């Protein structure tokens, strides 16, 4: 997927994470601000990187402001922000 614009997902509430995805130059750049970075920073970055790889994103700048989100929340926020940044709907509804 090609990131074409800025996409944001999440909140700054407790137990959530706000993820911003923007077009990037070369590779993946992750800026992480977290209240638990010392304990879980490596795992948070891994969850972000793995989710981006699953979606086929090679070049992007990611800013994640974490307030103690679980792994599943981090991955969901990254996916939603990427879909928004690529201009694609996150869910295709079948009627």
PASEBA-77776 format. One record per residue: residue number from 0; residue in one letter; x, y, z of N, C-alpha, C, O in turn. Coordinates in steps of 0.001 Angstrom, whole numbers, plus 500000, padded with zeros to 6 digits. Each point is the difference from the previous one (the first is absolute). Layout:
% residues N
 keti marvo    nc1    nc2    nc3   cac1   cac2   cac3    cc1    cc2    cc3    oc1    oc2    oc3
  NUM     A      X      Y      Z      X      Y      Z      X      Y      Z      X      Y      Z
...
***
This chain:
% residues 95
 keti marvo    nc1    nc2    nc3   cac1   cac2   cac3    cc1    cc2    cc3    oc1    oc2    oc3
    0     X 500827 498831 500000 499173 501169 500000 500880 501243 500000 501058 500030 500629
    1     X 498505 500957 498682 500755 501250 499933 499311 501070 500832 498831 500316 499780
    2     X 501901 500232 501170 499469 501070 500847 500023 501292 499191 501061 500456 499572
    3     X 497753 500134 500221 499867 501182 499152 499776 501281 500788 500314 501090 499521
    4     X 499147 498784 501681 499661 501160 500809 500135 499624 501467 500379 498876 500330
    5     X 499312 502065 500544 500040 499717 501425 498741 499255 500421 498904 500307 499531
    6     X 501254 498718 501350 498872 499255 500549 500178 499845 501495 501102 499718 500472
    7     X 497815 500467 500282 500063 499947 501457 498932 499044 500523 498902 499915 499449
    8     X 501434 499374 501614 499035 499125 500678 500343 499952 501484 501168 500049 500384
    9     X 497808 499854 500431 500209 499861 501434 499728 501276 500764 499649 501033 499429
   10     X 500526 498868 501902 499783 501136 500887 501165 500094 500980 500897 499157 500020
   11     X 499058 501885 500782 501016 500167 501036 499459 499606 501371 500526 500416 501032
   12     X 498423 498783 498963 499412 499500 501247 500880 498898 500579 500840 499424 499309
   13     X 498953 500305 501943 500723 498926 500670 499717 498659 499321 498868 499737 499592
   14     X 502139 499430 500288 499924 498675 499377 499747 500052 498501 499479 499037 499437
   15     X 500872 502051 499905 499853 500126 498547 501307 500540 499433 500938 500307 500737
   16     X 499102 499801 497947 501166 500534 499313 499513 500824 498809 499072 499595 499300
   17     X 501550 501553 500471 499689 500804 498824 501135 499802 499004 501163 500283 500291
   18     X 498473 499223 498525 500993 499705 498964 499784 500939 498822 498889 500130 499486
   19     X 502183 500518 500098 499978 500854 498815 500935 499401 498970 501155 499701 500306
   20     X 498356 500118 498469 500795 499452 498901 500110 501076 498929 498994 500581 499593
   21     X 502218 499683 499954 500252 500995 498960 500925 499415 498946 500741 499056 500276
   22     X 499219 501503 498512 500935 499536 498974 501440 500177 500486 500324 500993 500651
   23     X 500521 498055 499034 501391 500066 500432 500952 499873 498837 499604 499629 498895
   24     X 501637 500677 501353 501022 499916 498969 500430 498572 499747 499479 499339 499101
   25     X 501462 500186 501681 500528 498646 499830 499751 499200 501264 500432 500383 501087
   26     X 498880 498522 498765 499786 499106 501124 498934 500471 500969 499203 500890 499703
   27     X 500806 498490 501455 499028 500285 501048 500699 500773 501117 501033 499567 500511
   28     X 498398 501579 499864 500506 500792 501120 498922 499999 501074 498859 500375 499731
   29     X 501489 499208 501479 499030 499940 501092 500430 500942 501117 501102 499894 500538
   30     X 497998 501031 499797 500191 500853 501173 499015 499508 501050 498788 500055 499787
   31     X 501715 499470 501334 499156 499438 501049 500088 500855 501253 501084 500269 500519
   32     X 497751 500150 499953 499891 500688 501282 499068 499138 500835 498825 499847 499669
   33     X 501700 499588 501414 499214 499043 500778 500298 500120 501482 501134 500238 500414
   34     X 497802 499589 500379 500193 500013 501449 500659 498703 500480 500467 499918 501135
   35     X 499565 499089 498008 500615 498712 500357 501132 499635 499032 500283 498821 499789
   36     X 500353 502182 499633 501038 499731 498996 501173 499200 500571 500529 499116 499326
   37     X 499876 501180 501891 501126 499271 500578 499701 498516 500139 500881 499166 499791
   38     X 497884 500499 500560 499632 498604 500205 499615 499303 498696 500360 498842 499790
   39     X 498903 501860 499323 499401 499346 498838 500320 500654 498659 499381 499664 498991
   40     X 501557 501244 500982 500326 500717 498768 500368 499087 498840 499563 500227 498871
   41     X 501223 498758 501390 500417 499064 498945 498793 499259 499440 499871 499850 498785
   42     X 499240 499683 502099 498813 499267 499553 499031 500894 499230 499387 499558 499028
   43     X 500472 501700 501401 499123 500940 499298 500531 500252 498594 499241 499963 499032
   44     X 502054 500293 500853 500599 500236 498680 499872 498758 499105 499771 500119 498797
   45     X 500376 498700 501795 499868 498766 499244 498566 499845 499479 499804 499625 498844
   46     X 499208 500654 501986 498601 499900 499578 499711 500967 498853 499301 499643 499052
   47     X 501224 501557 501024 499809 500993 498935 500666 499525 498718 499381 500015 498937
   48     X 501867 499566 501155 500761 499557 498823 499364 498783 499345 499866 499961 498777
   49     X 499740 499046 502014 499381 498796 499435 498681 500326 499296 499707 499450 498939
   50     X 499512 501430 501644 498723 500388 499383 500238 500715 498675 499290 499756 499025
   51     X 501698 501115 500938 500321 500698 498747 500455 499016 498927 499625 500136 498835
   52     X 501181 498876 501548 500458 498993 499040 498833 499171 499471 499944 499698 498808
   53     X 499122 499931 502074 498813 499248 499579 499180 500765 498970 499408 499405 499099
   54     X 500562 501912 501038 499235 500843 499085 500796 500396 498754 499455 500621 499087
   55     X 501812 499027 500873 500832 500318 498838 500466 501438 499946 500244 500534 498919
   56     X 499884 500104 502245 500480 501378 500062 501510 499973 500172 500519 499447 500970
   57     X 500185 501161 498067 501469 500007 500030 500586 501347 500409 501077 500057 500594
   58     X 498216 501024 499089 500498 501347 500266 498931 500810 500719 498945 500289 499436
   59     X 501334 500078 501818 499052 500801 500762 500655 500524 501274 500954 499426 500525
   60     X 498494 501685 499946 500380 500530 501307 498829 499734 500939 498856 500330 499689
   61     X 501438 499077 501453 498988 499642 500976 500290 500729 501298 501129 500002 500491
   62     X 497826 500621 500061 500105 500568 501342 498947 499304 500845 498816 500018 499663
   63     X 501611 499370 501430 499090 499298 500896 500117 500620 501391 501074 500017 500601
   64     X 497795 500491 499895 499942 500530 501358 499185 499000 500810 498776 499939 499888
   65     X 501923 499282 500925 499403 498867 500700 499681 500344 501443 500802 500611 500706
   66     X 498010 498984 499714 499576 500192 501390 499734 498656 500669 499104 499881 500836
   67     X 501686 499100 498789 499864 498682 500614 499090 499061 499245 499340 499156 500607
   68     X 500612 500975 498068 499120 499163 499174 500510 498565 499923 501203 499745 500064
   69     X 497863 499334 499798 500346 498598 499775 500471 499810 498562 499748 500834 499131
   70     X 500938 498054 500639 500529 499677 498679 498906 500026 498923 500212 500545 498917
   71     X 498633 498875 501373 498917 499945 499009 499496 501396 499660 499624 500256 498857
   72     X 500364 500642 502111 499576 501378 499748 501016 500735 499144 499631 500760 499105
   73     X 501632 499018 501166 501063 500642 499215 499896 499573 498542 500043 500836 499098
   74     X 499821 497861 500674 499897 499488 498635 498754 500532 499292 500067 500356 498824
   75     X 498810 499702 501868 498765 500507 499398 500123 501467 499636 499544 500415 498935
   76     X 501066 500373 501934 500184 501434 499722 500946 500221 498826 499762 500872 499165
   77     X 501305 498344 500770 500934 500122 498875 499290 499663 498690 500142 500728 499017
   78     X 499099 498179 500959 499282 499605 498783 499038 501090 499560 499965 500354 498822
   79     X 499258 500181 502102 499030 501033 499654 500687 501251 499481 499559 500580 499008
   80     X 501519 499846 501651 500720 501189 499561 500601 499805 498605 499994 500924 499186
   81     X 500523 497881 500540 500569 499712 498681 498918 500041 498919 500191 500607 498946
   82     X 498680 498748 501321 498911 500019 499026 499549 501431 499720 499746 500353 498848
   83     X 500153 500457 502172 499621 501404 499812 501060 500755 499216 499672 500841 499163
   84     X 501598 498866 501101 501089 500683 499305 500106 499582 498537 500541 500734 499172
   85     X 498941 498090 500520 500020 499507 498617 498709 500330 499264 499876 499723 498807
   86     X 499170 500863 501892 498730 500360 499385 499106 498826 499720 499196 500038 499068
   87     X 500929 498905 501730 499187 498794 499791 499119 499781 501215 500403 500314 501120
   88     X 498394 499148 498677 499168 499668 501163 500620 498834 500776 500535 499068 499399
   89     X 499392 500982 501913 500576 498932 500828 499165 498736 499925 500529 498898 500147
   90     X 498170 501248 499625 499107 498847 499951 499134 500109 498754 499458 501064 499703
   91     X 500416 497854 499586 499094 499960 498857 498741 499273 500441 500039 498819 500347
   92     X 498867 501882 499636 498726 499430 500440 499326 499250 498863 499969 500471 498863
   93     X 499500 498374 501449 499222 499239 499030 498530 500136 500365 499597 499756 501137
   94     X 499621 500635 497884 498574 500199 500254 499192 498976 499242 498771 499999 500082
***
